[in-house]
Amino acid sequence: MSTPIHLEGTTLEGGGQLLRLATCLSALTHTPIHITAIRGNRSGGGGLKAQHLTSVQWLGQASHARISGMGLKSPEITFMPSPTTTNGGVGEDVVIKQSTPGAVNLVFQAILPYVLFRGGDEKVRVRITGGTNVSNSPSYDYIEQVLLPMLTLIGIPPIDAALHSRGWSQGGAKIGSVTYTITPLNTKLPAFLLTHRGGVKSIRATVIAPKQYECQIAEELDVMFEKRESRFFGTRDADIGITFEDSQHEKRFYLLLVATTTAGVKLGRDWLYDQGVRAGKVDTVIASLVRQVSNDLLSEIEHGGCVDEHLRDQLVVFQTLAEGRSRVYGGERKGVRLEPSLHARTAHWVAEEVVGVEFDEDGGCEGIGLAVEAEEEEKGEGRADEELVEGLKKLDVSA
């Protein structure tokens, strides 16, 4: 086995994203890695949190990896996948349990490429417990309304999402559950281009808040859209939809705005309000929530890009693994190309270090054209062993 590639965990954004992407690419390409100073840029000492252990442990089982350094708050790990094992799929049912509201969708993002590119003939149902609405993490609503449709747009088979119950980091910790039904790829992912966005044709607002504030939030949104209609829609007629869900707690306020364009592009911005909700100050909370999220979405619309800030870094792994040159246009302001976010630049760096791809200034990348395991099976290189599949069906992390 070759010497592990060393990744310094404080590079660029220096958070958990570096760990998740690196271990996923490592597992898929059988490339050993050694990550030090994990989450070293974070307060409280950094190191592995429970949700990081969850994804790394699952990927380790899937790729028959030898892992050292696994443990809560561990500052470094060595992840060495088997260089020869082909697994040919991960089974039809996967259950990943967390005993804390660790972000469900960060775990989902870490394992999704592996499930897709390991191939297999049957759909895979991945049920994950944890937090569906967690501060500083992608919400279930963003994943369901933005990420999944955009993955379909670039050639990934449609992924179904089913919310069983919500898990929160605000208003007291609560654990929820989601099932994603994934159709594995059966051929290489073709290169894709996201370079033409079109105009905004509709906007959907998703509000999750205490029931008694439903009318007040709707009125605040109506006033905002009336004032900013031309900035959102240009000369098109406004097409606006608002859905409301009771958050069942006086301190849980969440808003997601999603713009859909004539080219099918989805741009989303959201906020799980995390600045404290004091008695008598709810008017200020609602005004701040609507103002901030609408400002963020307008900024995304006005730069003309085909992805929002948070989606751009989530597509890096698919650009890396696709066959051919994929390009994602991130927009520009005042004639100057919009630089990738720190998260996106971190993802670029990880992909470059682990598999050797290069990203150019225009958001382009020549992918490695990773073959799915089903293709290798047809060449007689082996099938999944039943013991591995059984091991992947259920992962319970109670740290």
C-alpha positions, -999 to 999 in steps of 0.1 A, spaced: 0 0 0 14 34 -10 23 61 15 -7 81 26 -12 116 12 -9 141 40 -36 168 43 -32 196 68 -67 201 84 -63 238 90 -59 245 52 -83 273 39 -117 268 56 -102 241 78 -135 226 90 -153 193 87 -159 196 50 -122 189 44 -125 156 63 -157 145 47 -147 151 11 -112 137 16 -124 104 31 -151 100 4 -126 105 -24 -101 83 -6 -127 55 -3 -138 57 -39 -103 59 -54 -85 35 -29 -61 64 -21 -47 63 15 -47 97 33 -35 111 66 -53 142 80 -37 162 108 -50 191 128 -86 181 120 -110 211 123 -80 230 137 -95 263 129 -125 257 151 -129 270 187 -131 245 215 -101 225 204 -114 211 171 -110 174 164 -136 149 154 -173 154 164 -198 126 165 -212 134 130 -177 131 116 -172 98 132 -205 87 117 -195 93 81 -159 82 84 -169 50 101 -194 42 74 -170 50 45 -143 29 63 -166 -1 65 -176 3 28 -141 5 15 -126 -21 39 -103 7 52 -78 5 80 -84 36 102 -63 49 130 -71 78 152 -109 74 154 -124 89 185 -142 120 197 -120 151 195 -92 131 178 -70 157 160 -58 133 132 -67 101 114 -51 78 89 -76 63 64 -63 35 43 -89 18 20 -82 -17 7 -64 -12 -27 -80 -42 -43 -115 -47 -29 -145 -40 -52 -178 -39 -34 -203 -36 -62 -230 -18 -41 -238 -13 -5 -271 -31 -1 -307 -19 -4 -312 -5 31 -287 16 51 -295 29 86 -272 54 102 -282 65 137 -268 94 157 -278 100 194 -273 137 190 -288 162 165 -256 161 144 -265 174 109 -281 146 89 -273 162 56 -236 166 63 -235 128 68 -256 124 36 -233 146 16 -203 126 28 -216 92 17 -238 101 -13 -210 100 -39 -198 66 -26 -234 51 -29 -238 65 -64 -204 54 -78 -203 20 -62 -230 10 -86 -255 -18 -80 -288 -30 -95 -312 -19 -68 -321 15 -53 -305 22 -19 -326 35 9 -305 55 33 -322 64 66 -302 88 88 -312 101 123 -299 134 137 -306 170 131 -326 180 100 -324 218 108 -291 226 124 -273 259 126 -245 264 100 -254 232 82 -276 225 51 -312 219 62 -335 191 49 -355 217 31 -325 231 12 -314 196 2 -349 186 -9 -356 218 -28 -322 229 -42 -295 202 -41 -315 172 -52 -331 190 -82 -297 204 -92 -281 169 -91 -308 157 -114 -300 186 -137 -264 175 -140 -272 139 -148 -275 122 -114 -306 98 -113 -334 115 -93 -331 111 -55 -362 109 -34 -363 125 1 -388 116 28 -389 135 61 -401 114 90 -395 139 118 -375 171 123 -344 173 144 -333 207 158 -303 224 173 -325 254 183 -351 254 210 -337 225 227 -319 196 210 -342 172 192 -334 142 170 -352 137 137 -350 112 108 -349 113 70 -348 86 43 -331 93 9 -338 68 -19 -308 67 -42 -305 51 -77 -268 42 -82 -251 51 -114 -246 23 -138 -221 41 -161 -196 69 -157 -211 103 -150 -208 125 -181 -193 159 -178 -218 187 -173 -221 224 -180 -240 249 -157 -233 280 -177 -268 293 -187 -292 303 -160 -321 321 -176 -344 345 -158 -362 339 -125 -397 325 -131 -408 317 -95 -399 319 -59 -409 295 -31 -408 305 5 -407 278 32 -414 290 67 -411 270 99 -420 290 129 -444 290 159 -480 287 147 -491 320 163 -468 340 140 -479 325 107 -499 355 96 -473 380 107 -445 363 88 -467 360 57 -474 397 58 -437 405 63 -429 384 32 -457 400 12 -444 435 19 -409 424 10 -419 408 -23 -440 438 -32 -411 462 -27 -385 440 -45 -406 423 -72 -387 439 -101 -353 429 -86 -364 393 -82 -384 389 -115 -373 417 -138 -402 422 -163 -418 388 -157 -450 385 -137 -443 375 -101 -450 338 -92 -446 334 -55 -456 306 -32 -454 304 6 -457 273 27 -458 273 65 -451 246 91 -455 249 128 -420 246 144 -436 236 177 -413 257 198 -413 294 205 -376 298 197 -375 280 163 -377 303 133 -365 291 99 -369 306 64 -358 292 30 -363 311 -2 -357 292 -35 -357 309 -69 -364 287 -100 -352 299 -134 -364 293 -169 -334 269 -174 -344 249 -144 -317 262 -121 -324 264 -84 -309 292 -62 -316 290 -25 -307 309 7 -319 302 42 -314 309 78 -322 291 110 -324 320 133 -297 316 160 -294 350 177 -317 343 206 -355 350 208 -365 372 237 -400 379 249 -414 410 233 -388 410 206 -404 386 181 -412 414 157 -375 421 154 -367 384 149 -392 381 120 -381 414 103 -344 403 106 -351 368 93 -370 381 62 -346 409 55 -315 388 57 -327 358 37 -342 380 9 -310 401 8 -289 369 4 -312 355 -24 -311 389 -43 -274 388 -41 -274 353 -57 -298 364 -84 -280 396 -93 -246 380 -98 -260 359 -127 -244 326 -117 -259 292 -121 -254 281 -85 -257 297 -51 -228 301 -28 -235 269 -9 -243 247 -39 -210 256 -56 -188 237 -32 -213 207 -31 -208 201 -68 -170 200 -66 -170 162 -59 -192 155 -90 -170 177 -112 -140 157 -99 -156 123 -106 -173 130 -140 -158 120 -173 -147 150 -193 -146 188 -185 -174 201 -164 -179 238 -158 -200 256 -132 -205 294 -137 -204 312 -104 -214 347 -116 -198 381 -116 -202 415 -101 -194 447 -120 -177 428 -147 -154 409 -123 -157 371 -119 -171 361 -85 -145 342 -66 -154 308 -51 -163 308 -15 -137 296 11 -157 263 13 -155 259 -25 -118 267 -26 -112 242 2 -131 215 -18 -110 223 -49 -78 219 -28 -89 186 -14 -98 172 -48 -65 184 -63 -45 168 -34 -63 135 -33 -70 127 -70 -49 152 -89 -76 172 -107 -72 210 -113 -99 237 -112 -95 268 -134 -106 303 -128 -138 298 -148 -150 270 -125 -139 243 -150 -124 209 -141 -113 179 -161 -128 150 -141 -112 116 -137 -141 97 -152 -144 73 -123 -159 40 -134 -187 27 -113 -182 -7 -96 -209 -23 -118 -186 -18 -148 -158 -36 -131 -180 -65 -121 -188 -71 -157 -151 -76 -163 -151 -104 -137 -134 -84 -110 -157 -96 -82 -190 -90 -65 -200 -76 -32 -194 -99 -2 -225 -104 19 -207 -97 52 -198 -62 41 -233 -54 29 -247 -66 62 -223 -44 81 -233 -13 61 -270 -18 66 -269 -5 101 -245 20 117 -253 32 152 -231 60 165 -239 68 201 -209 90 209 
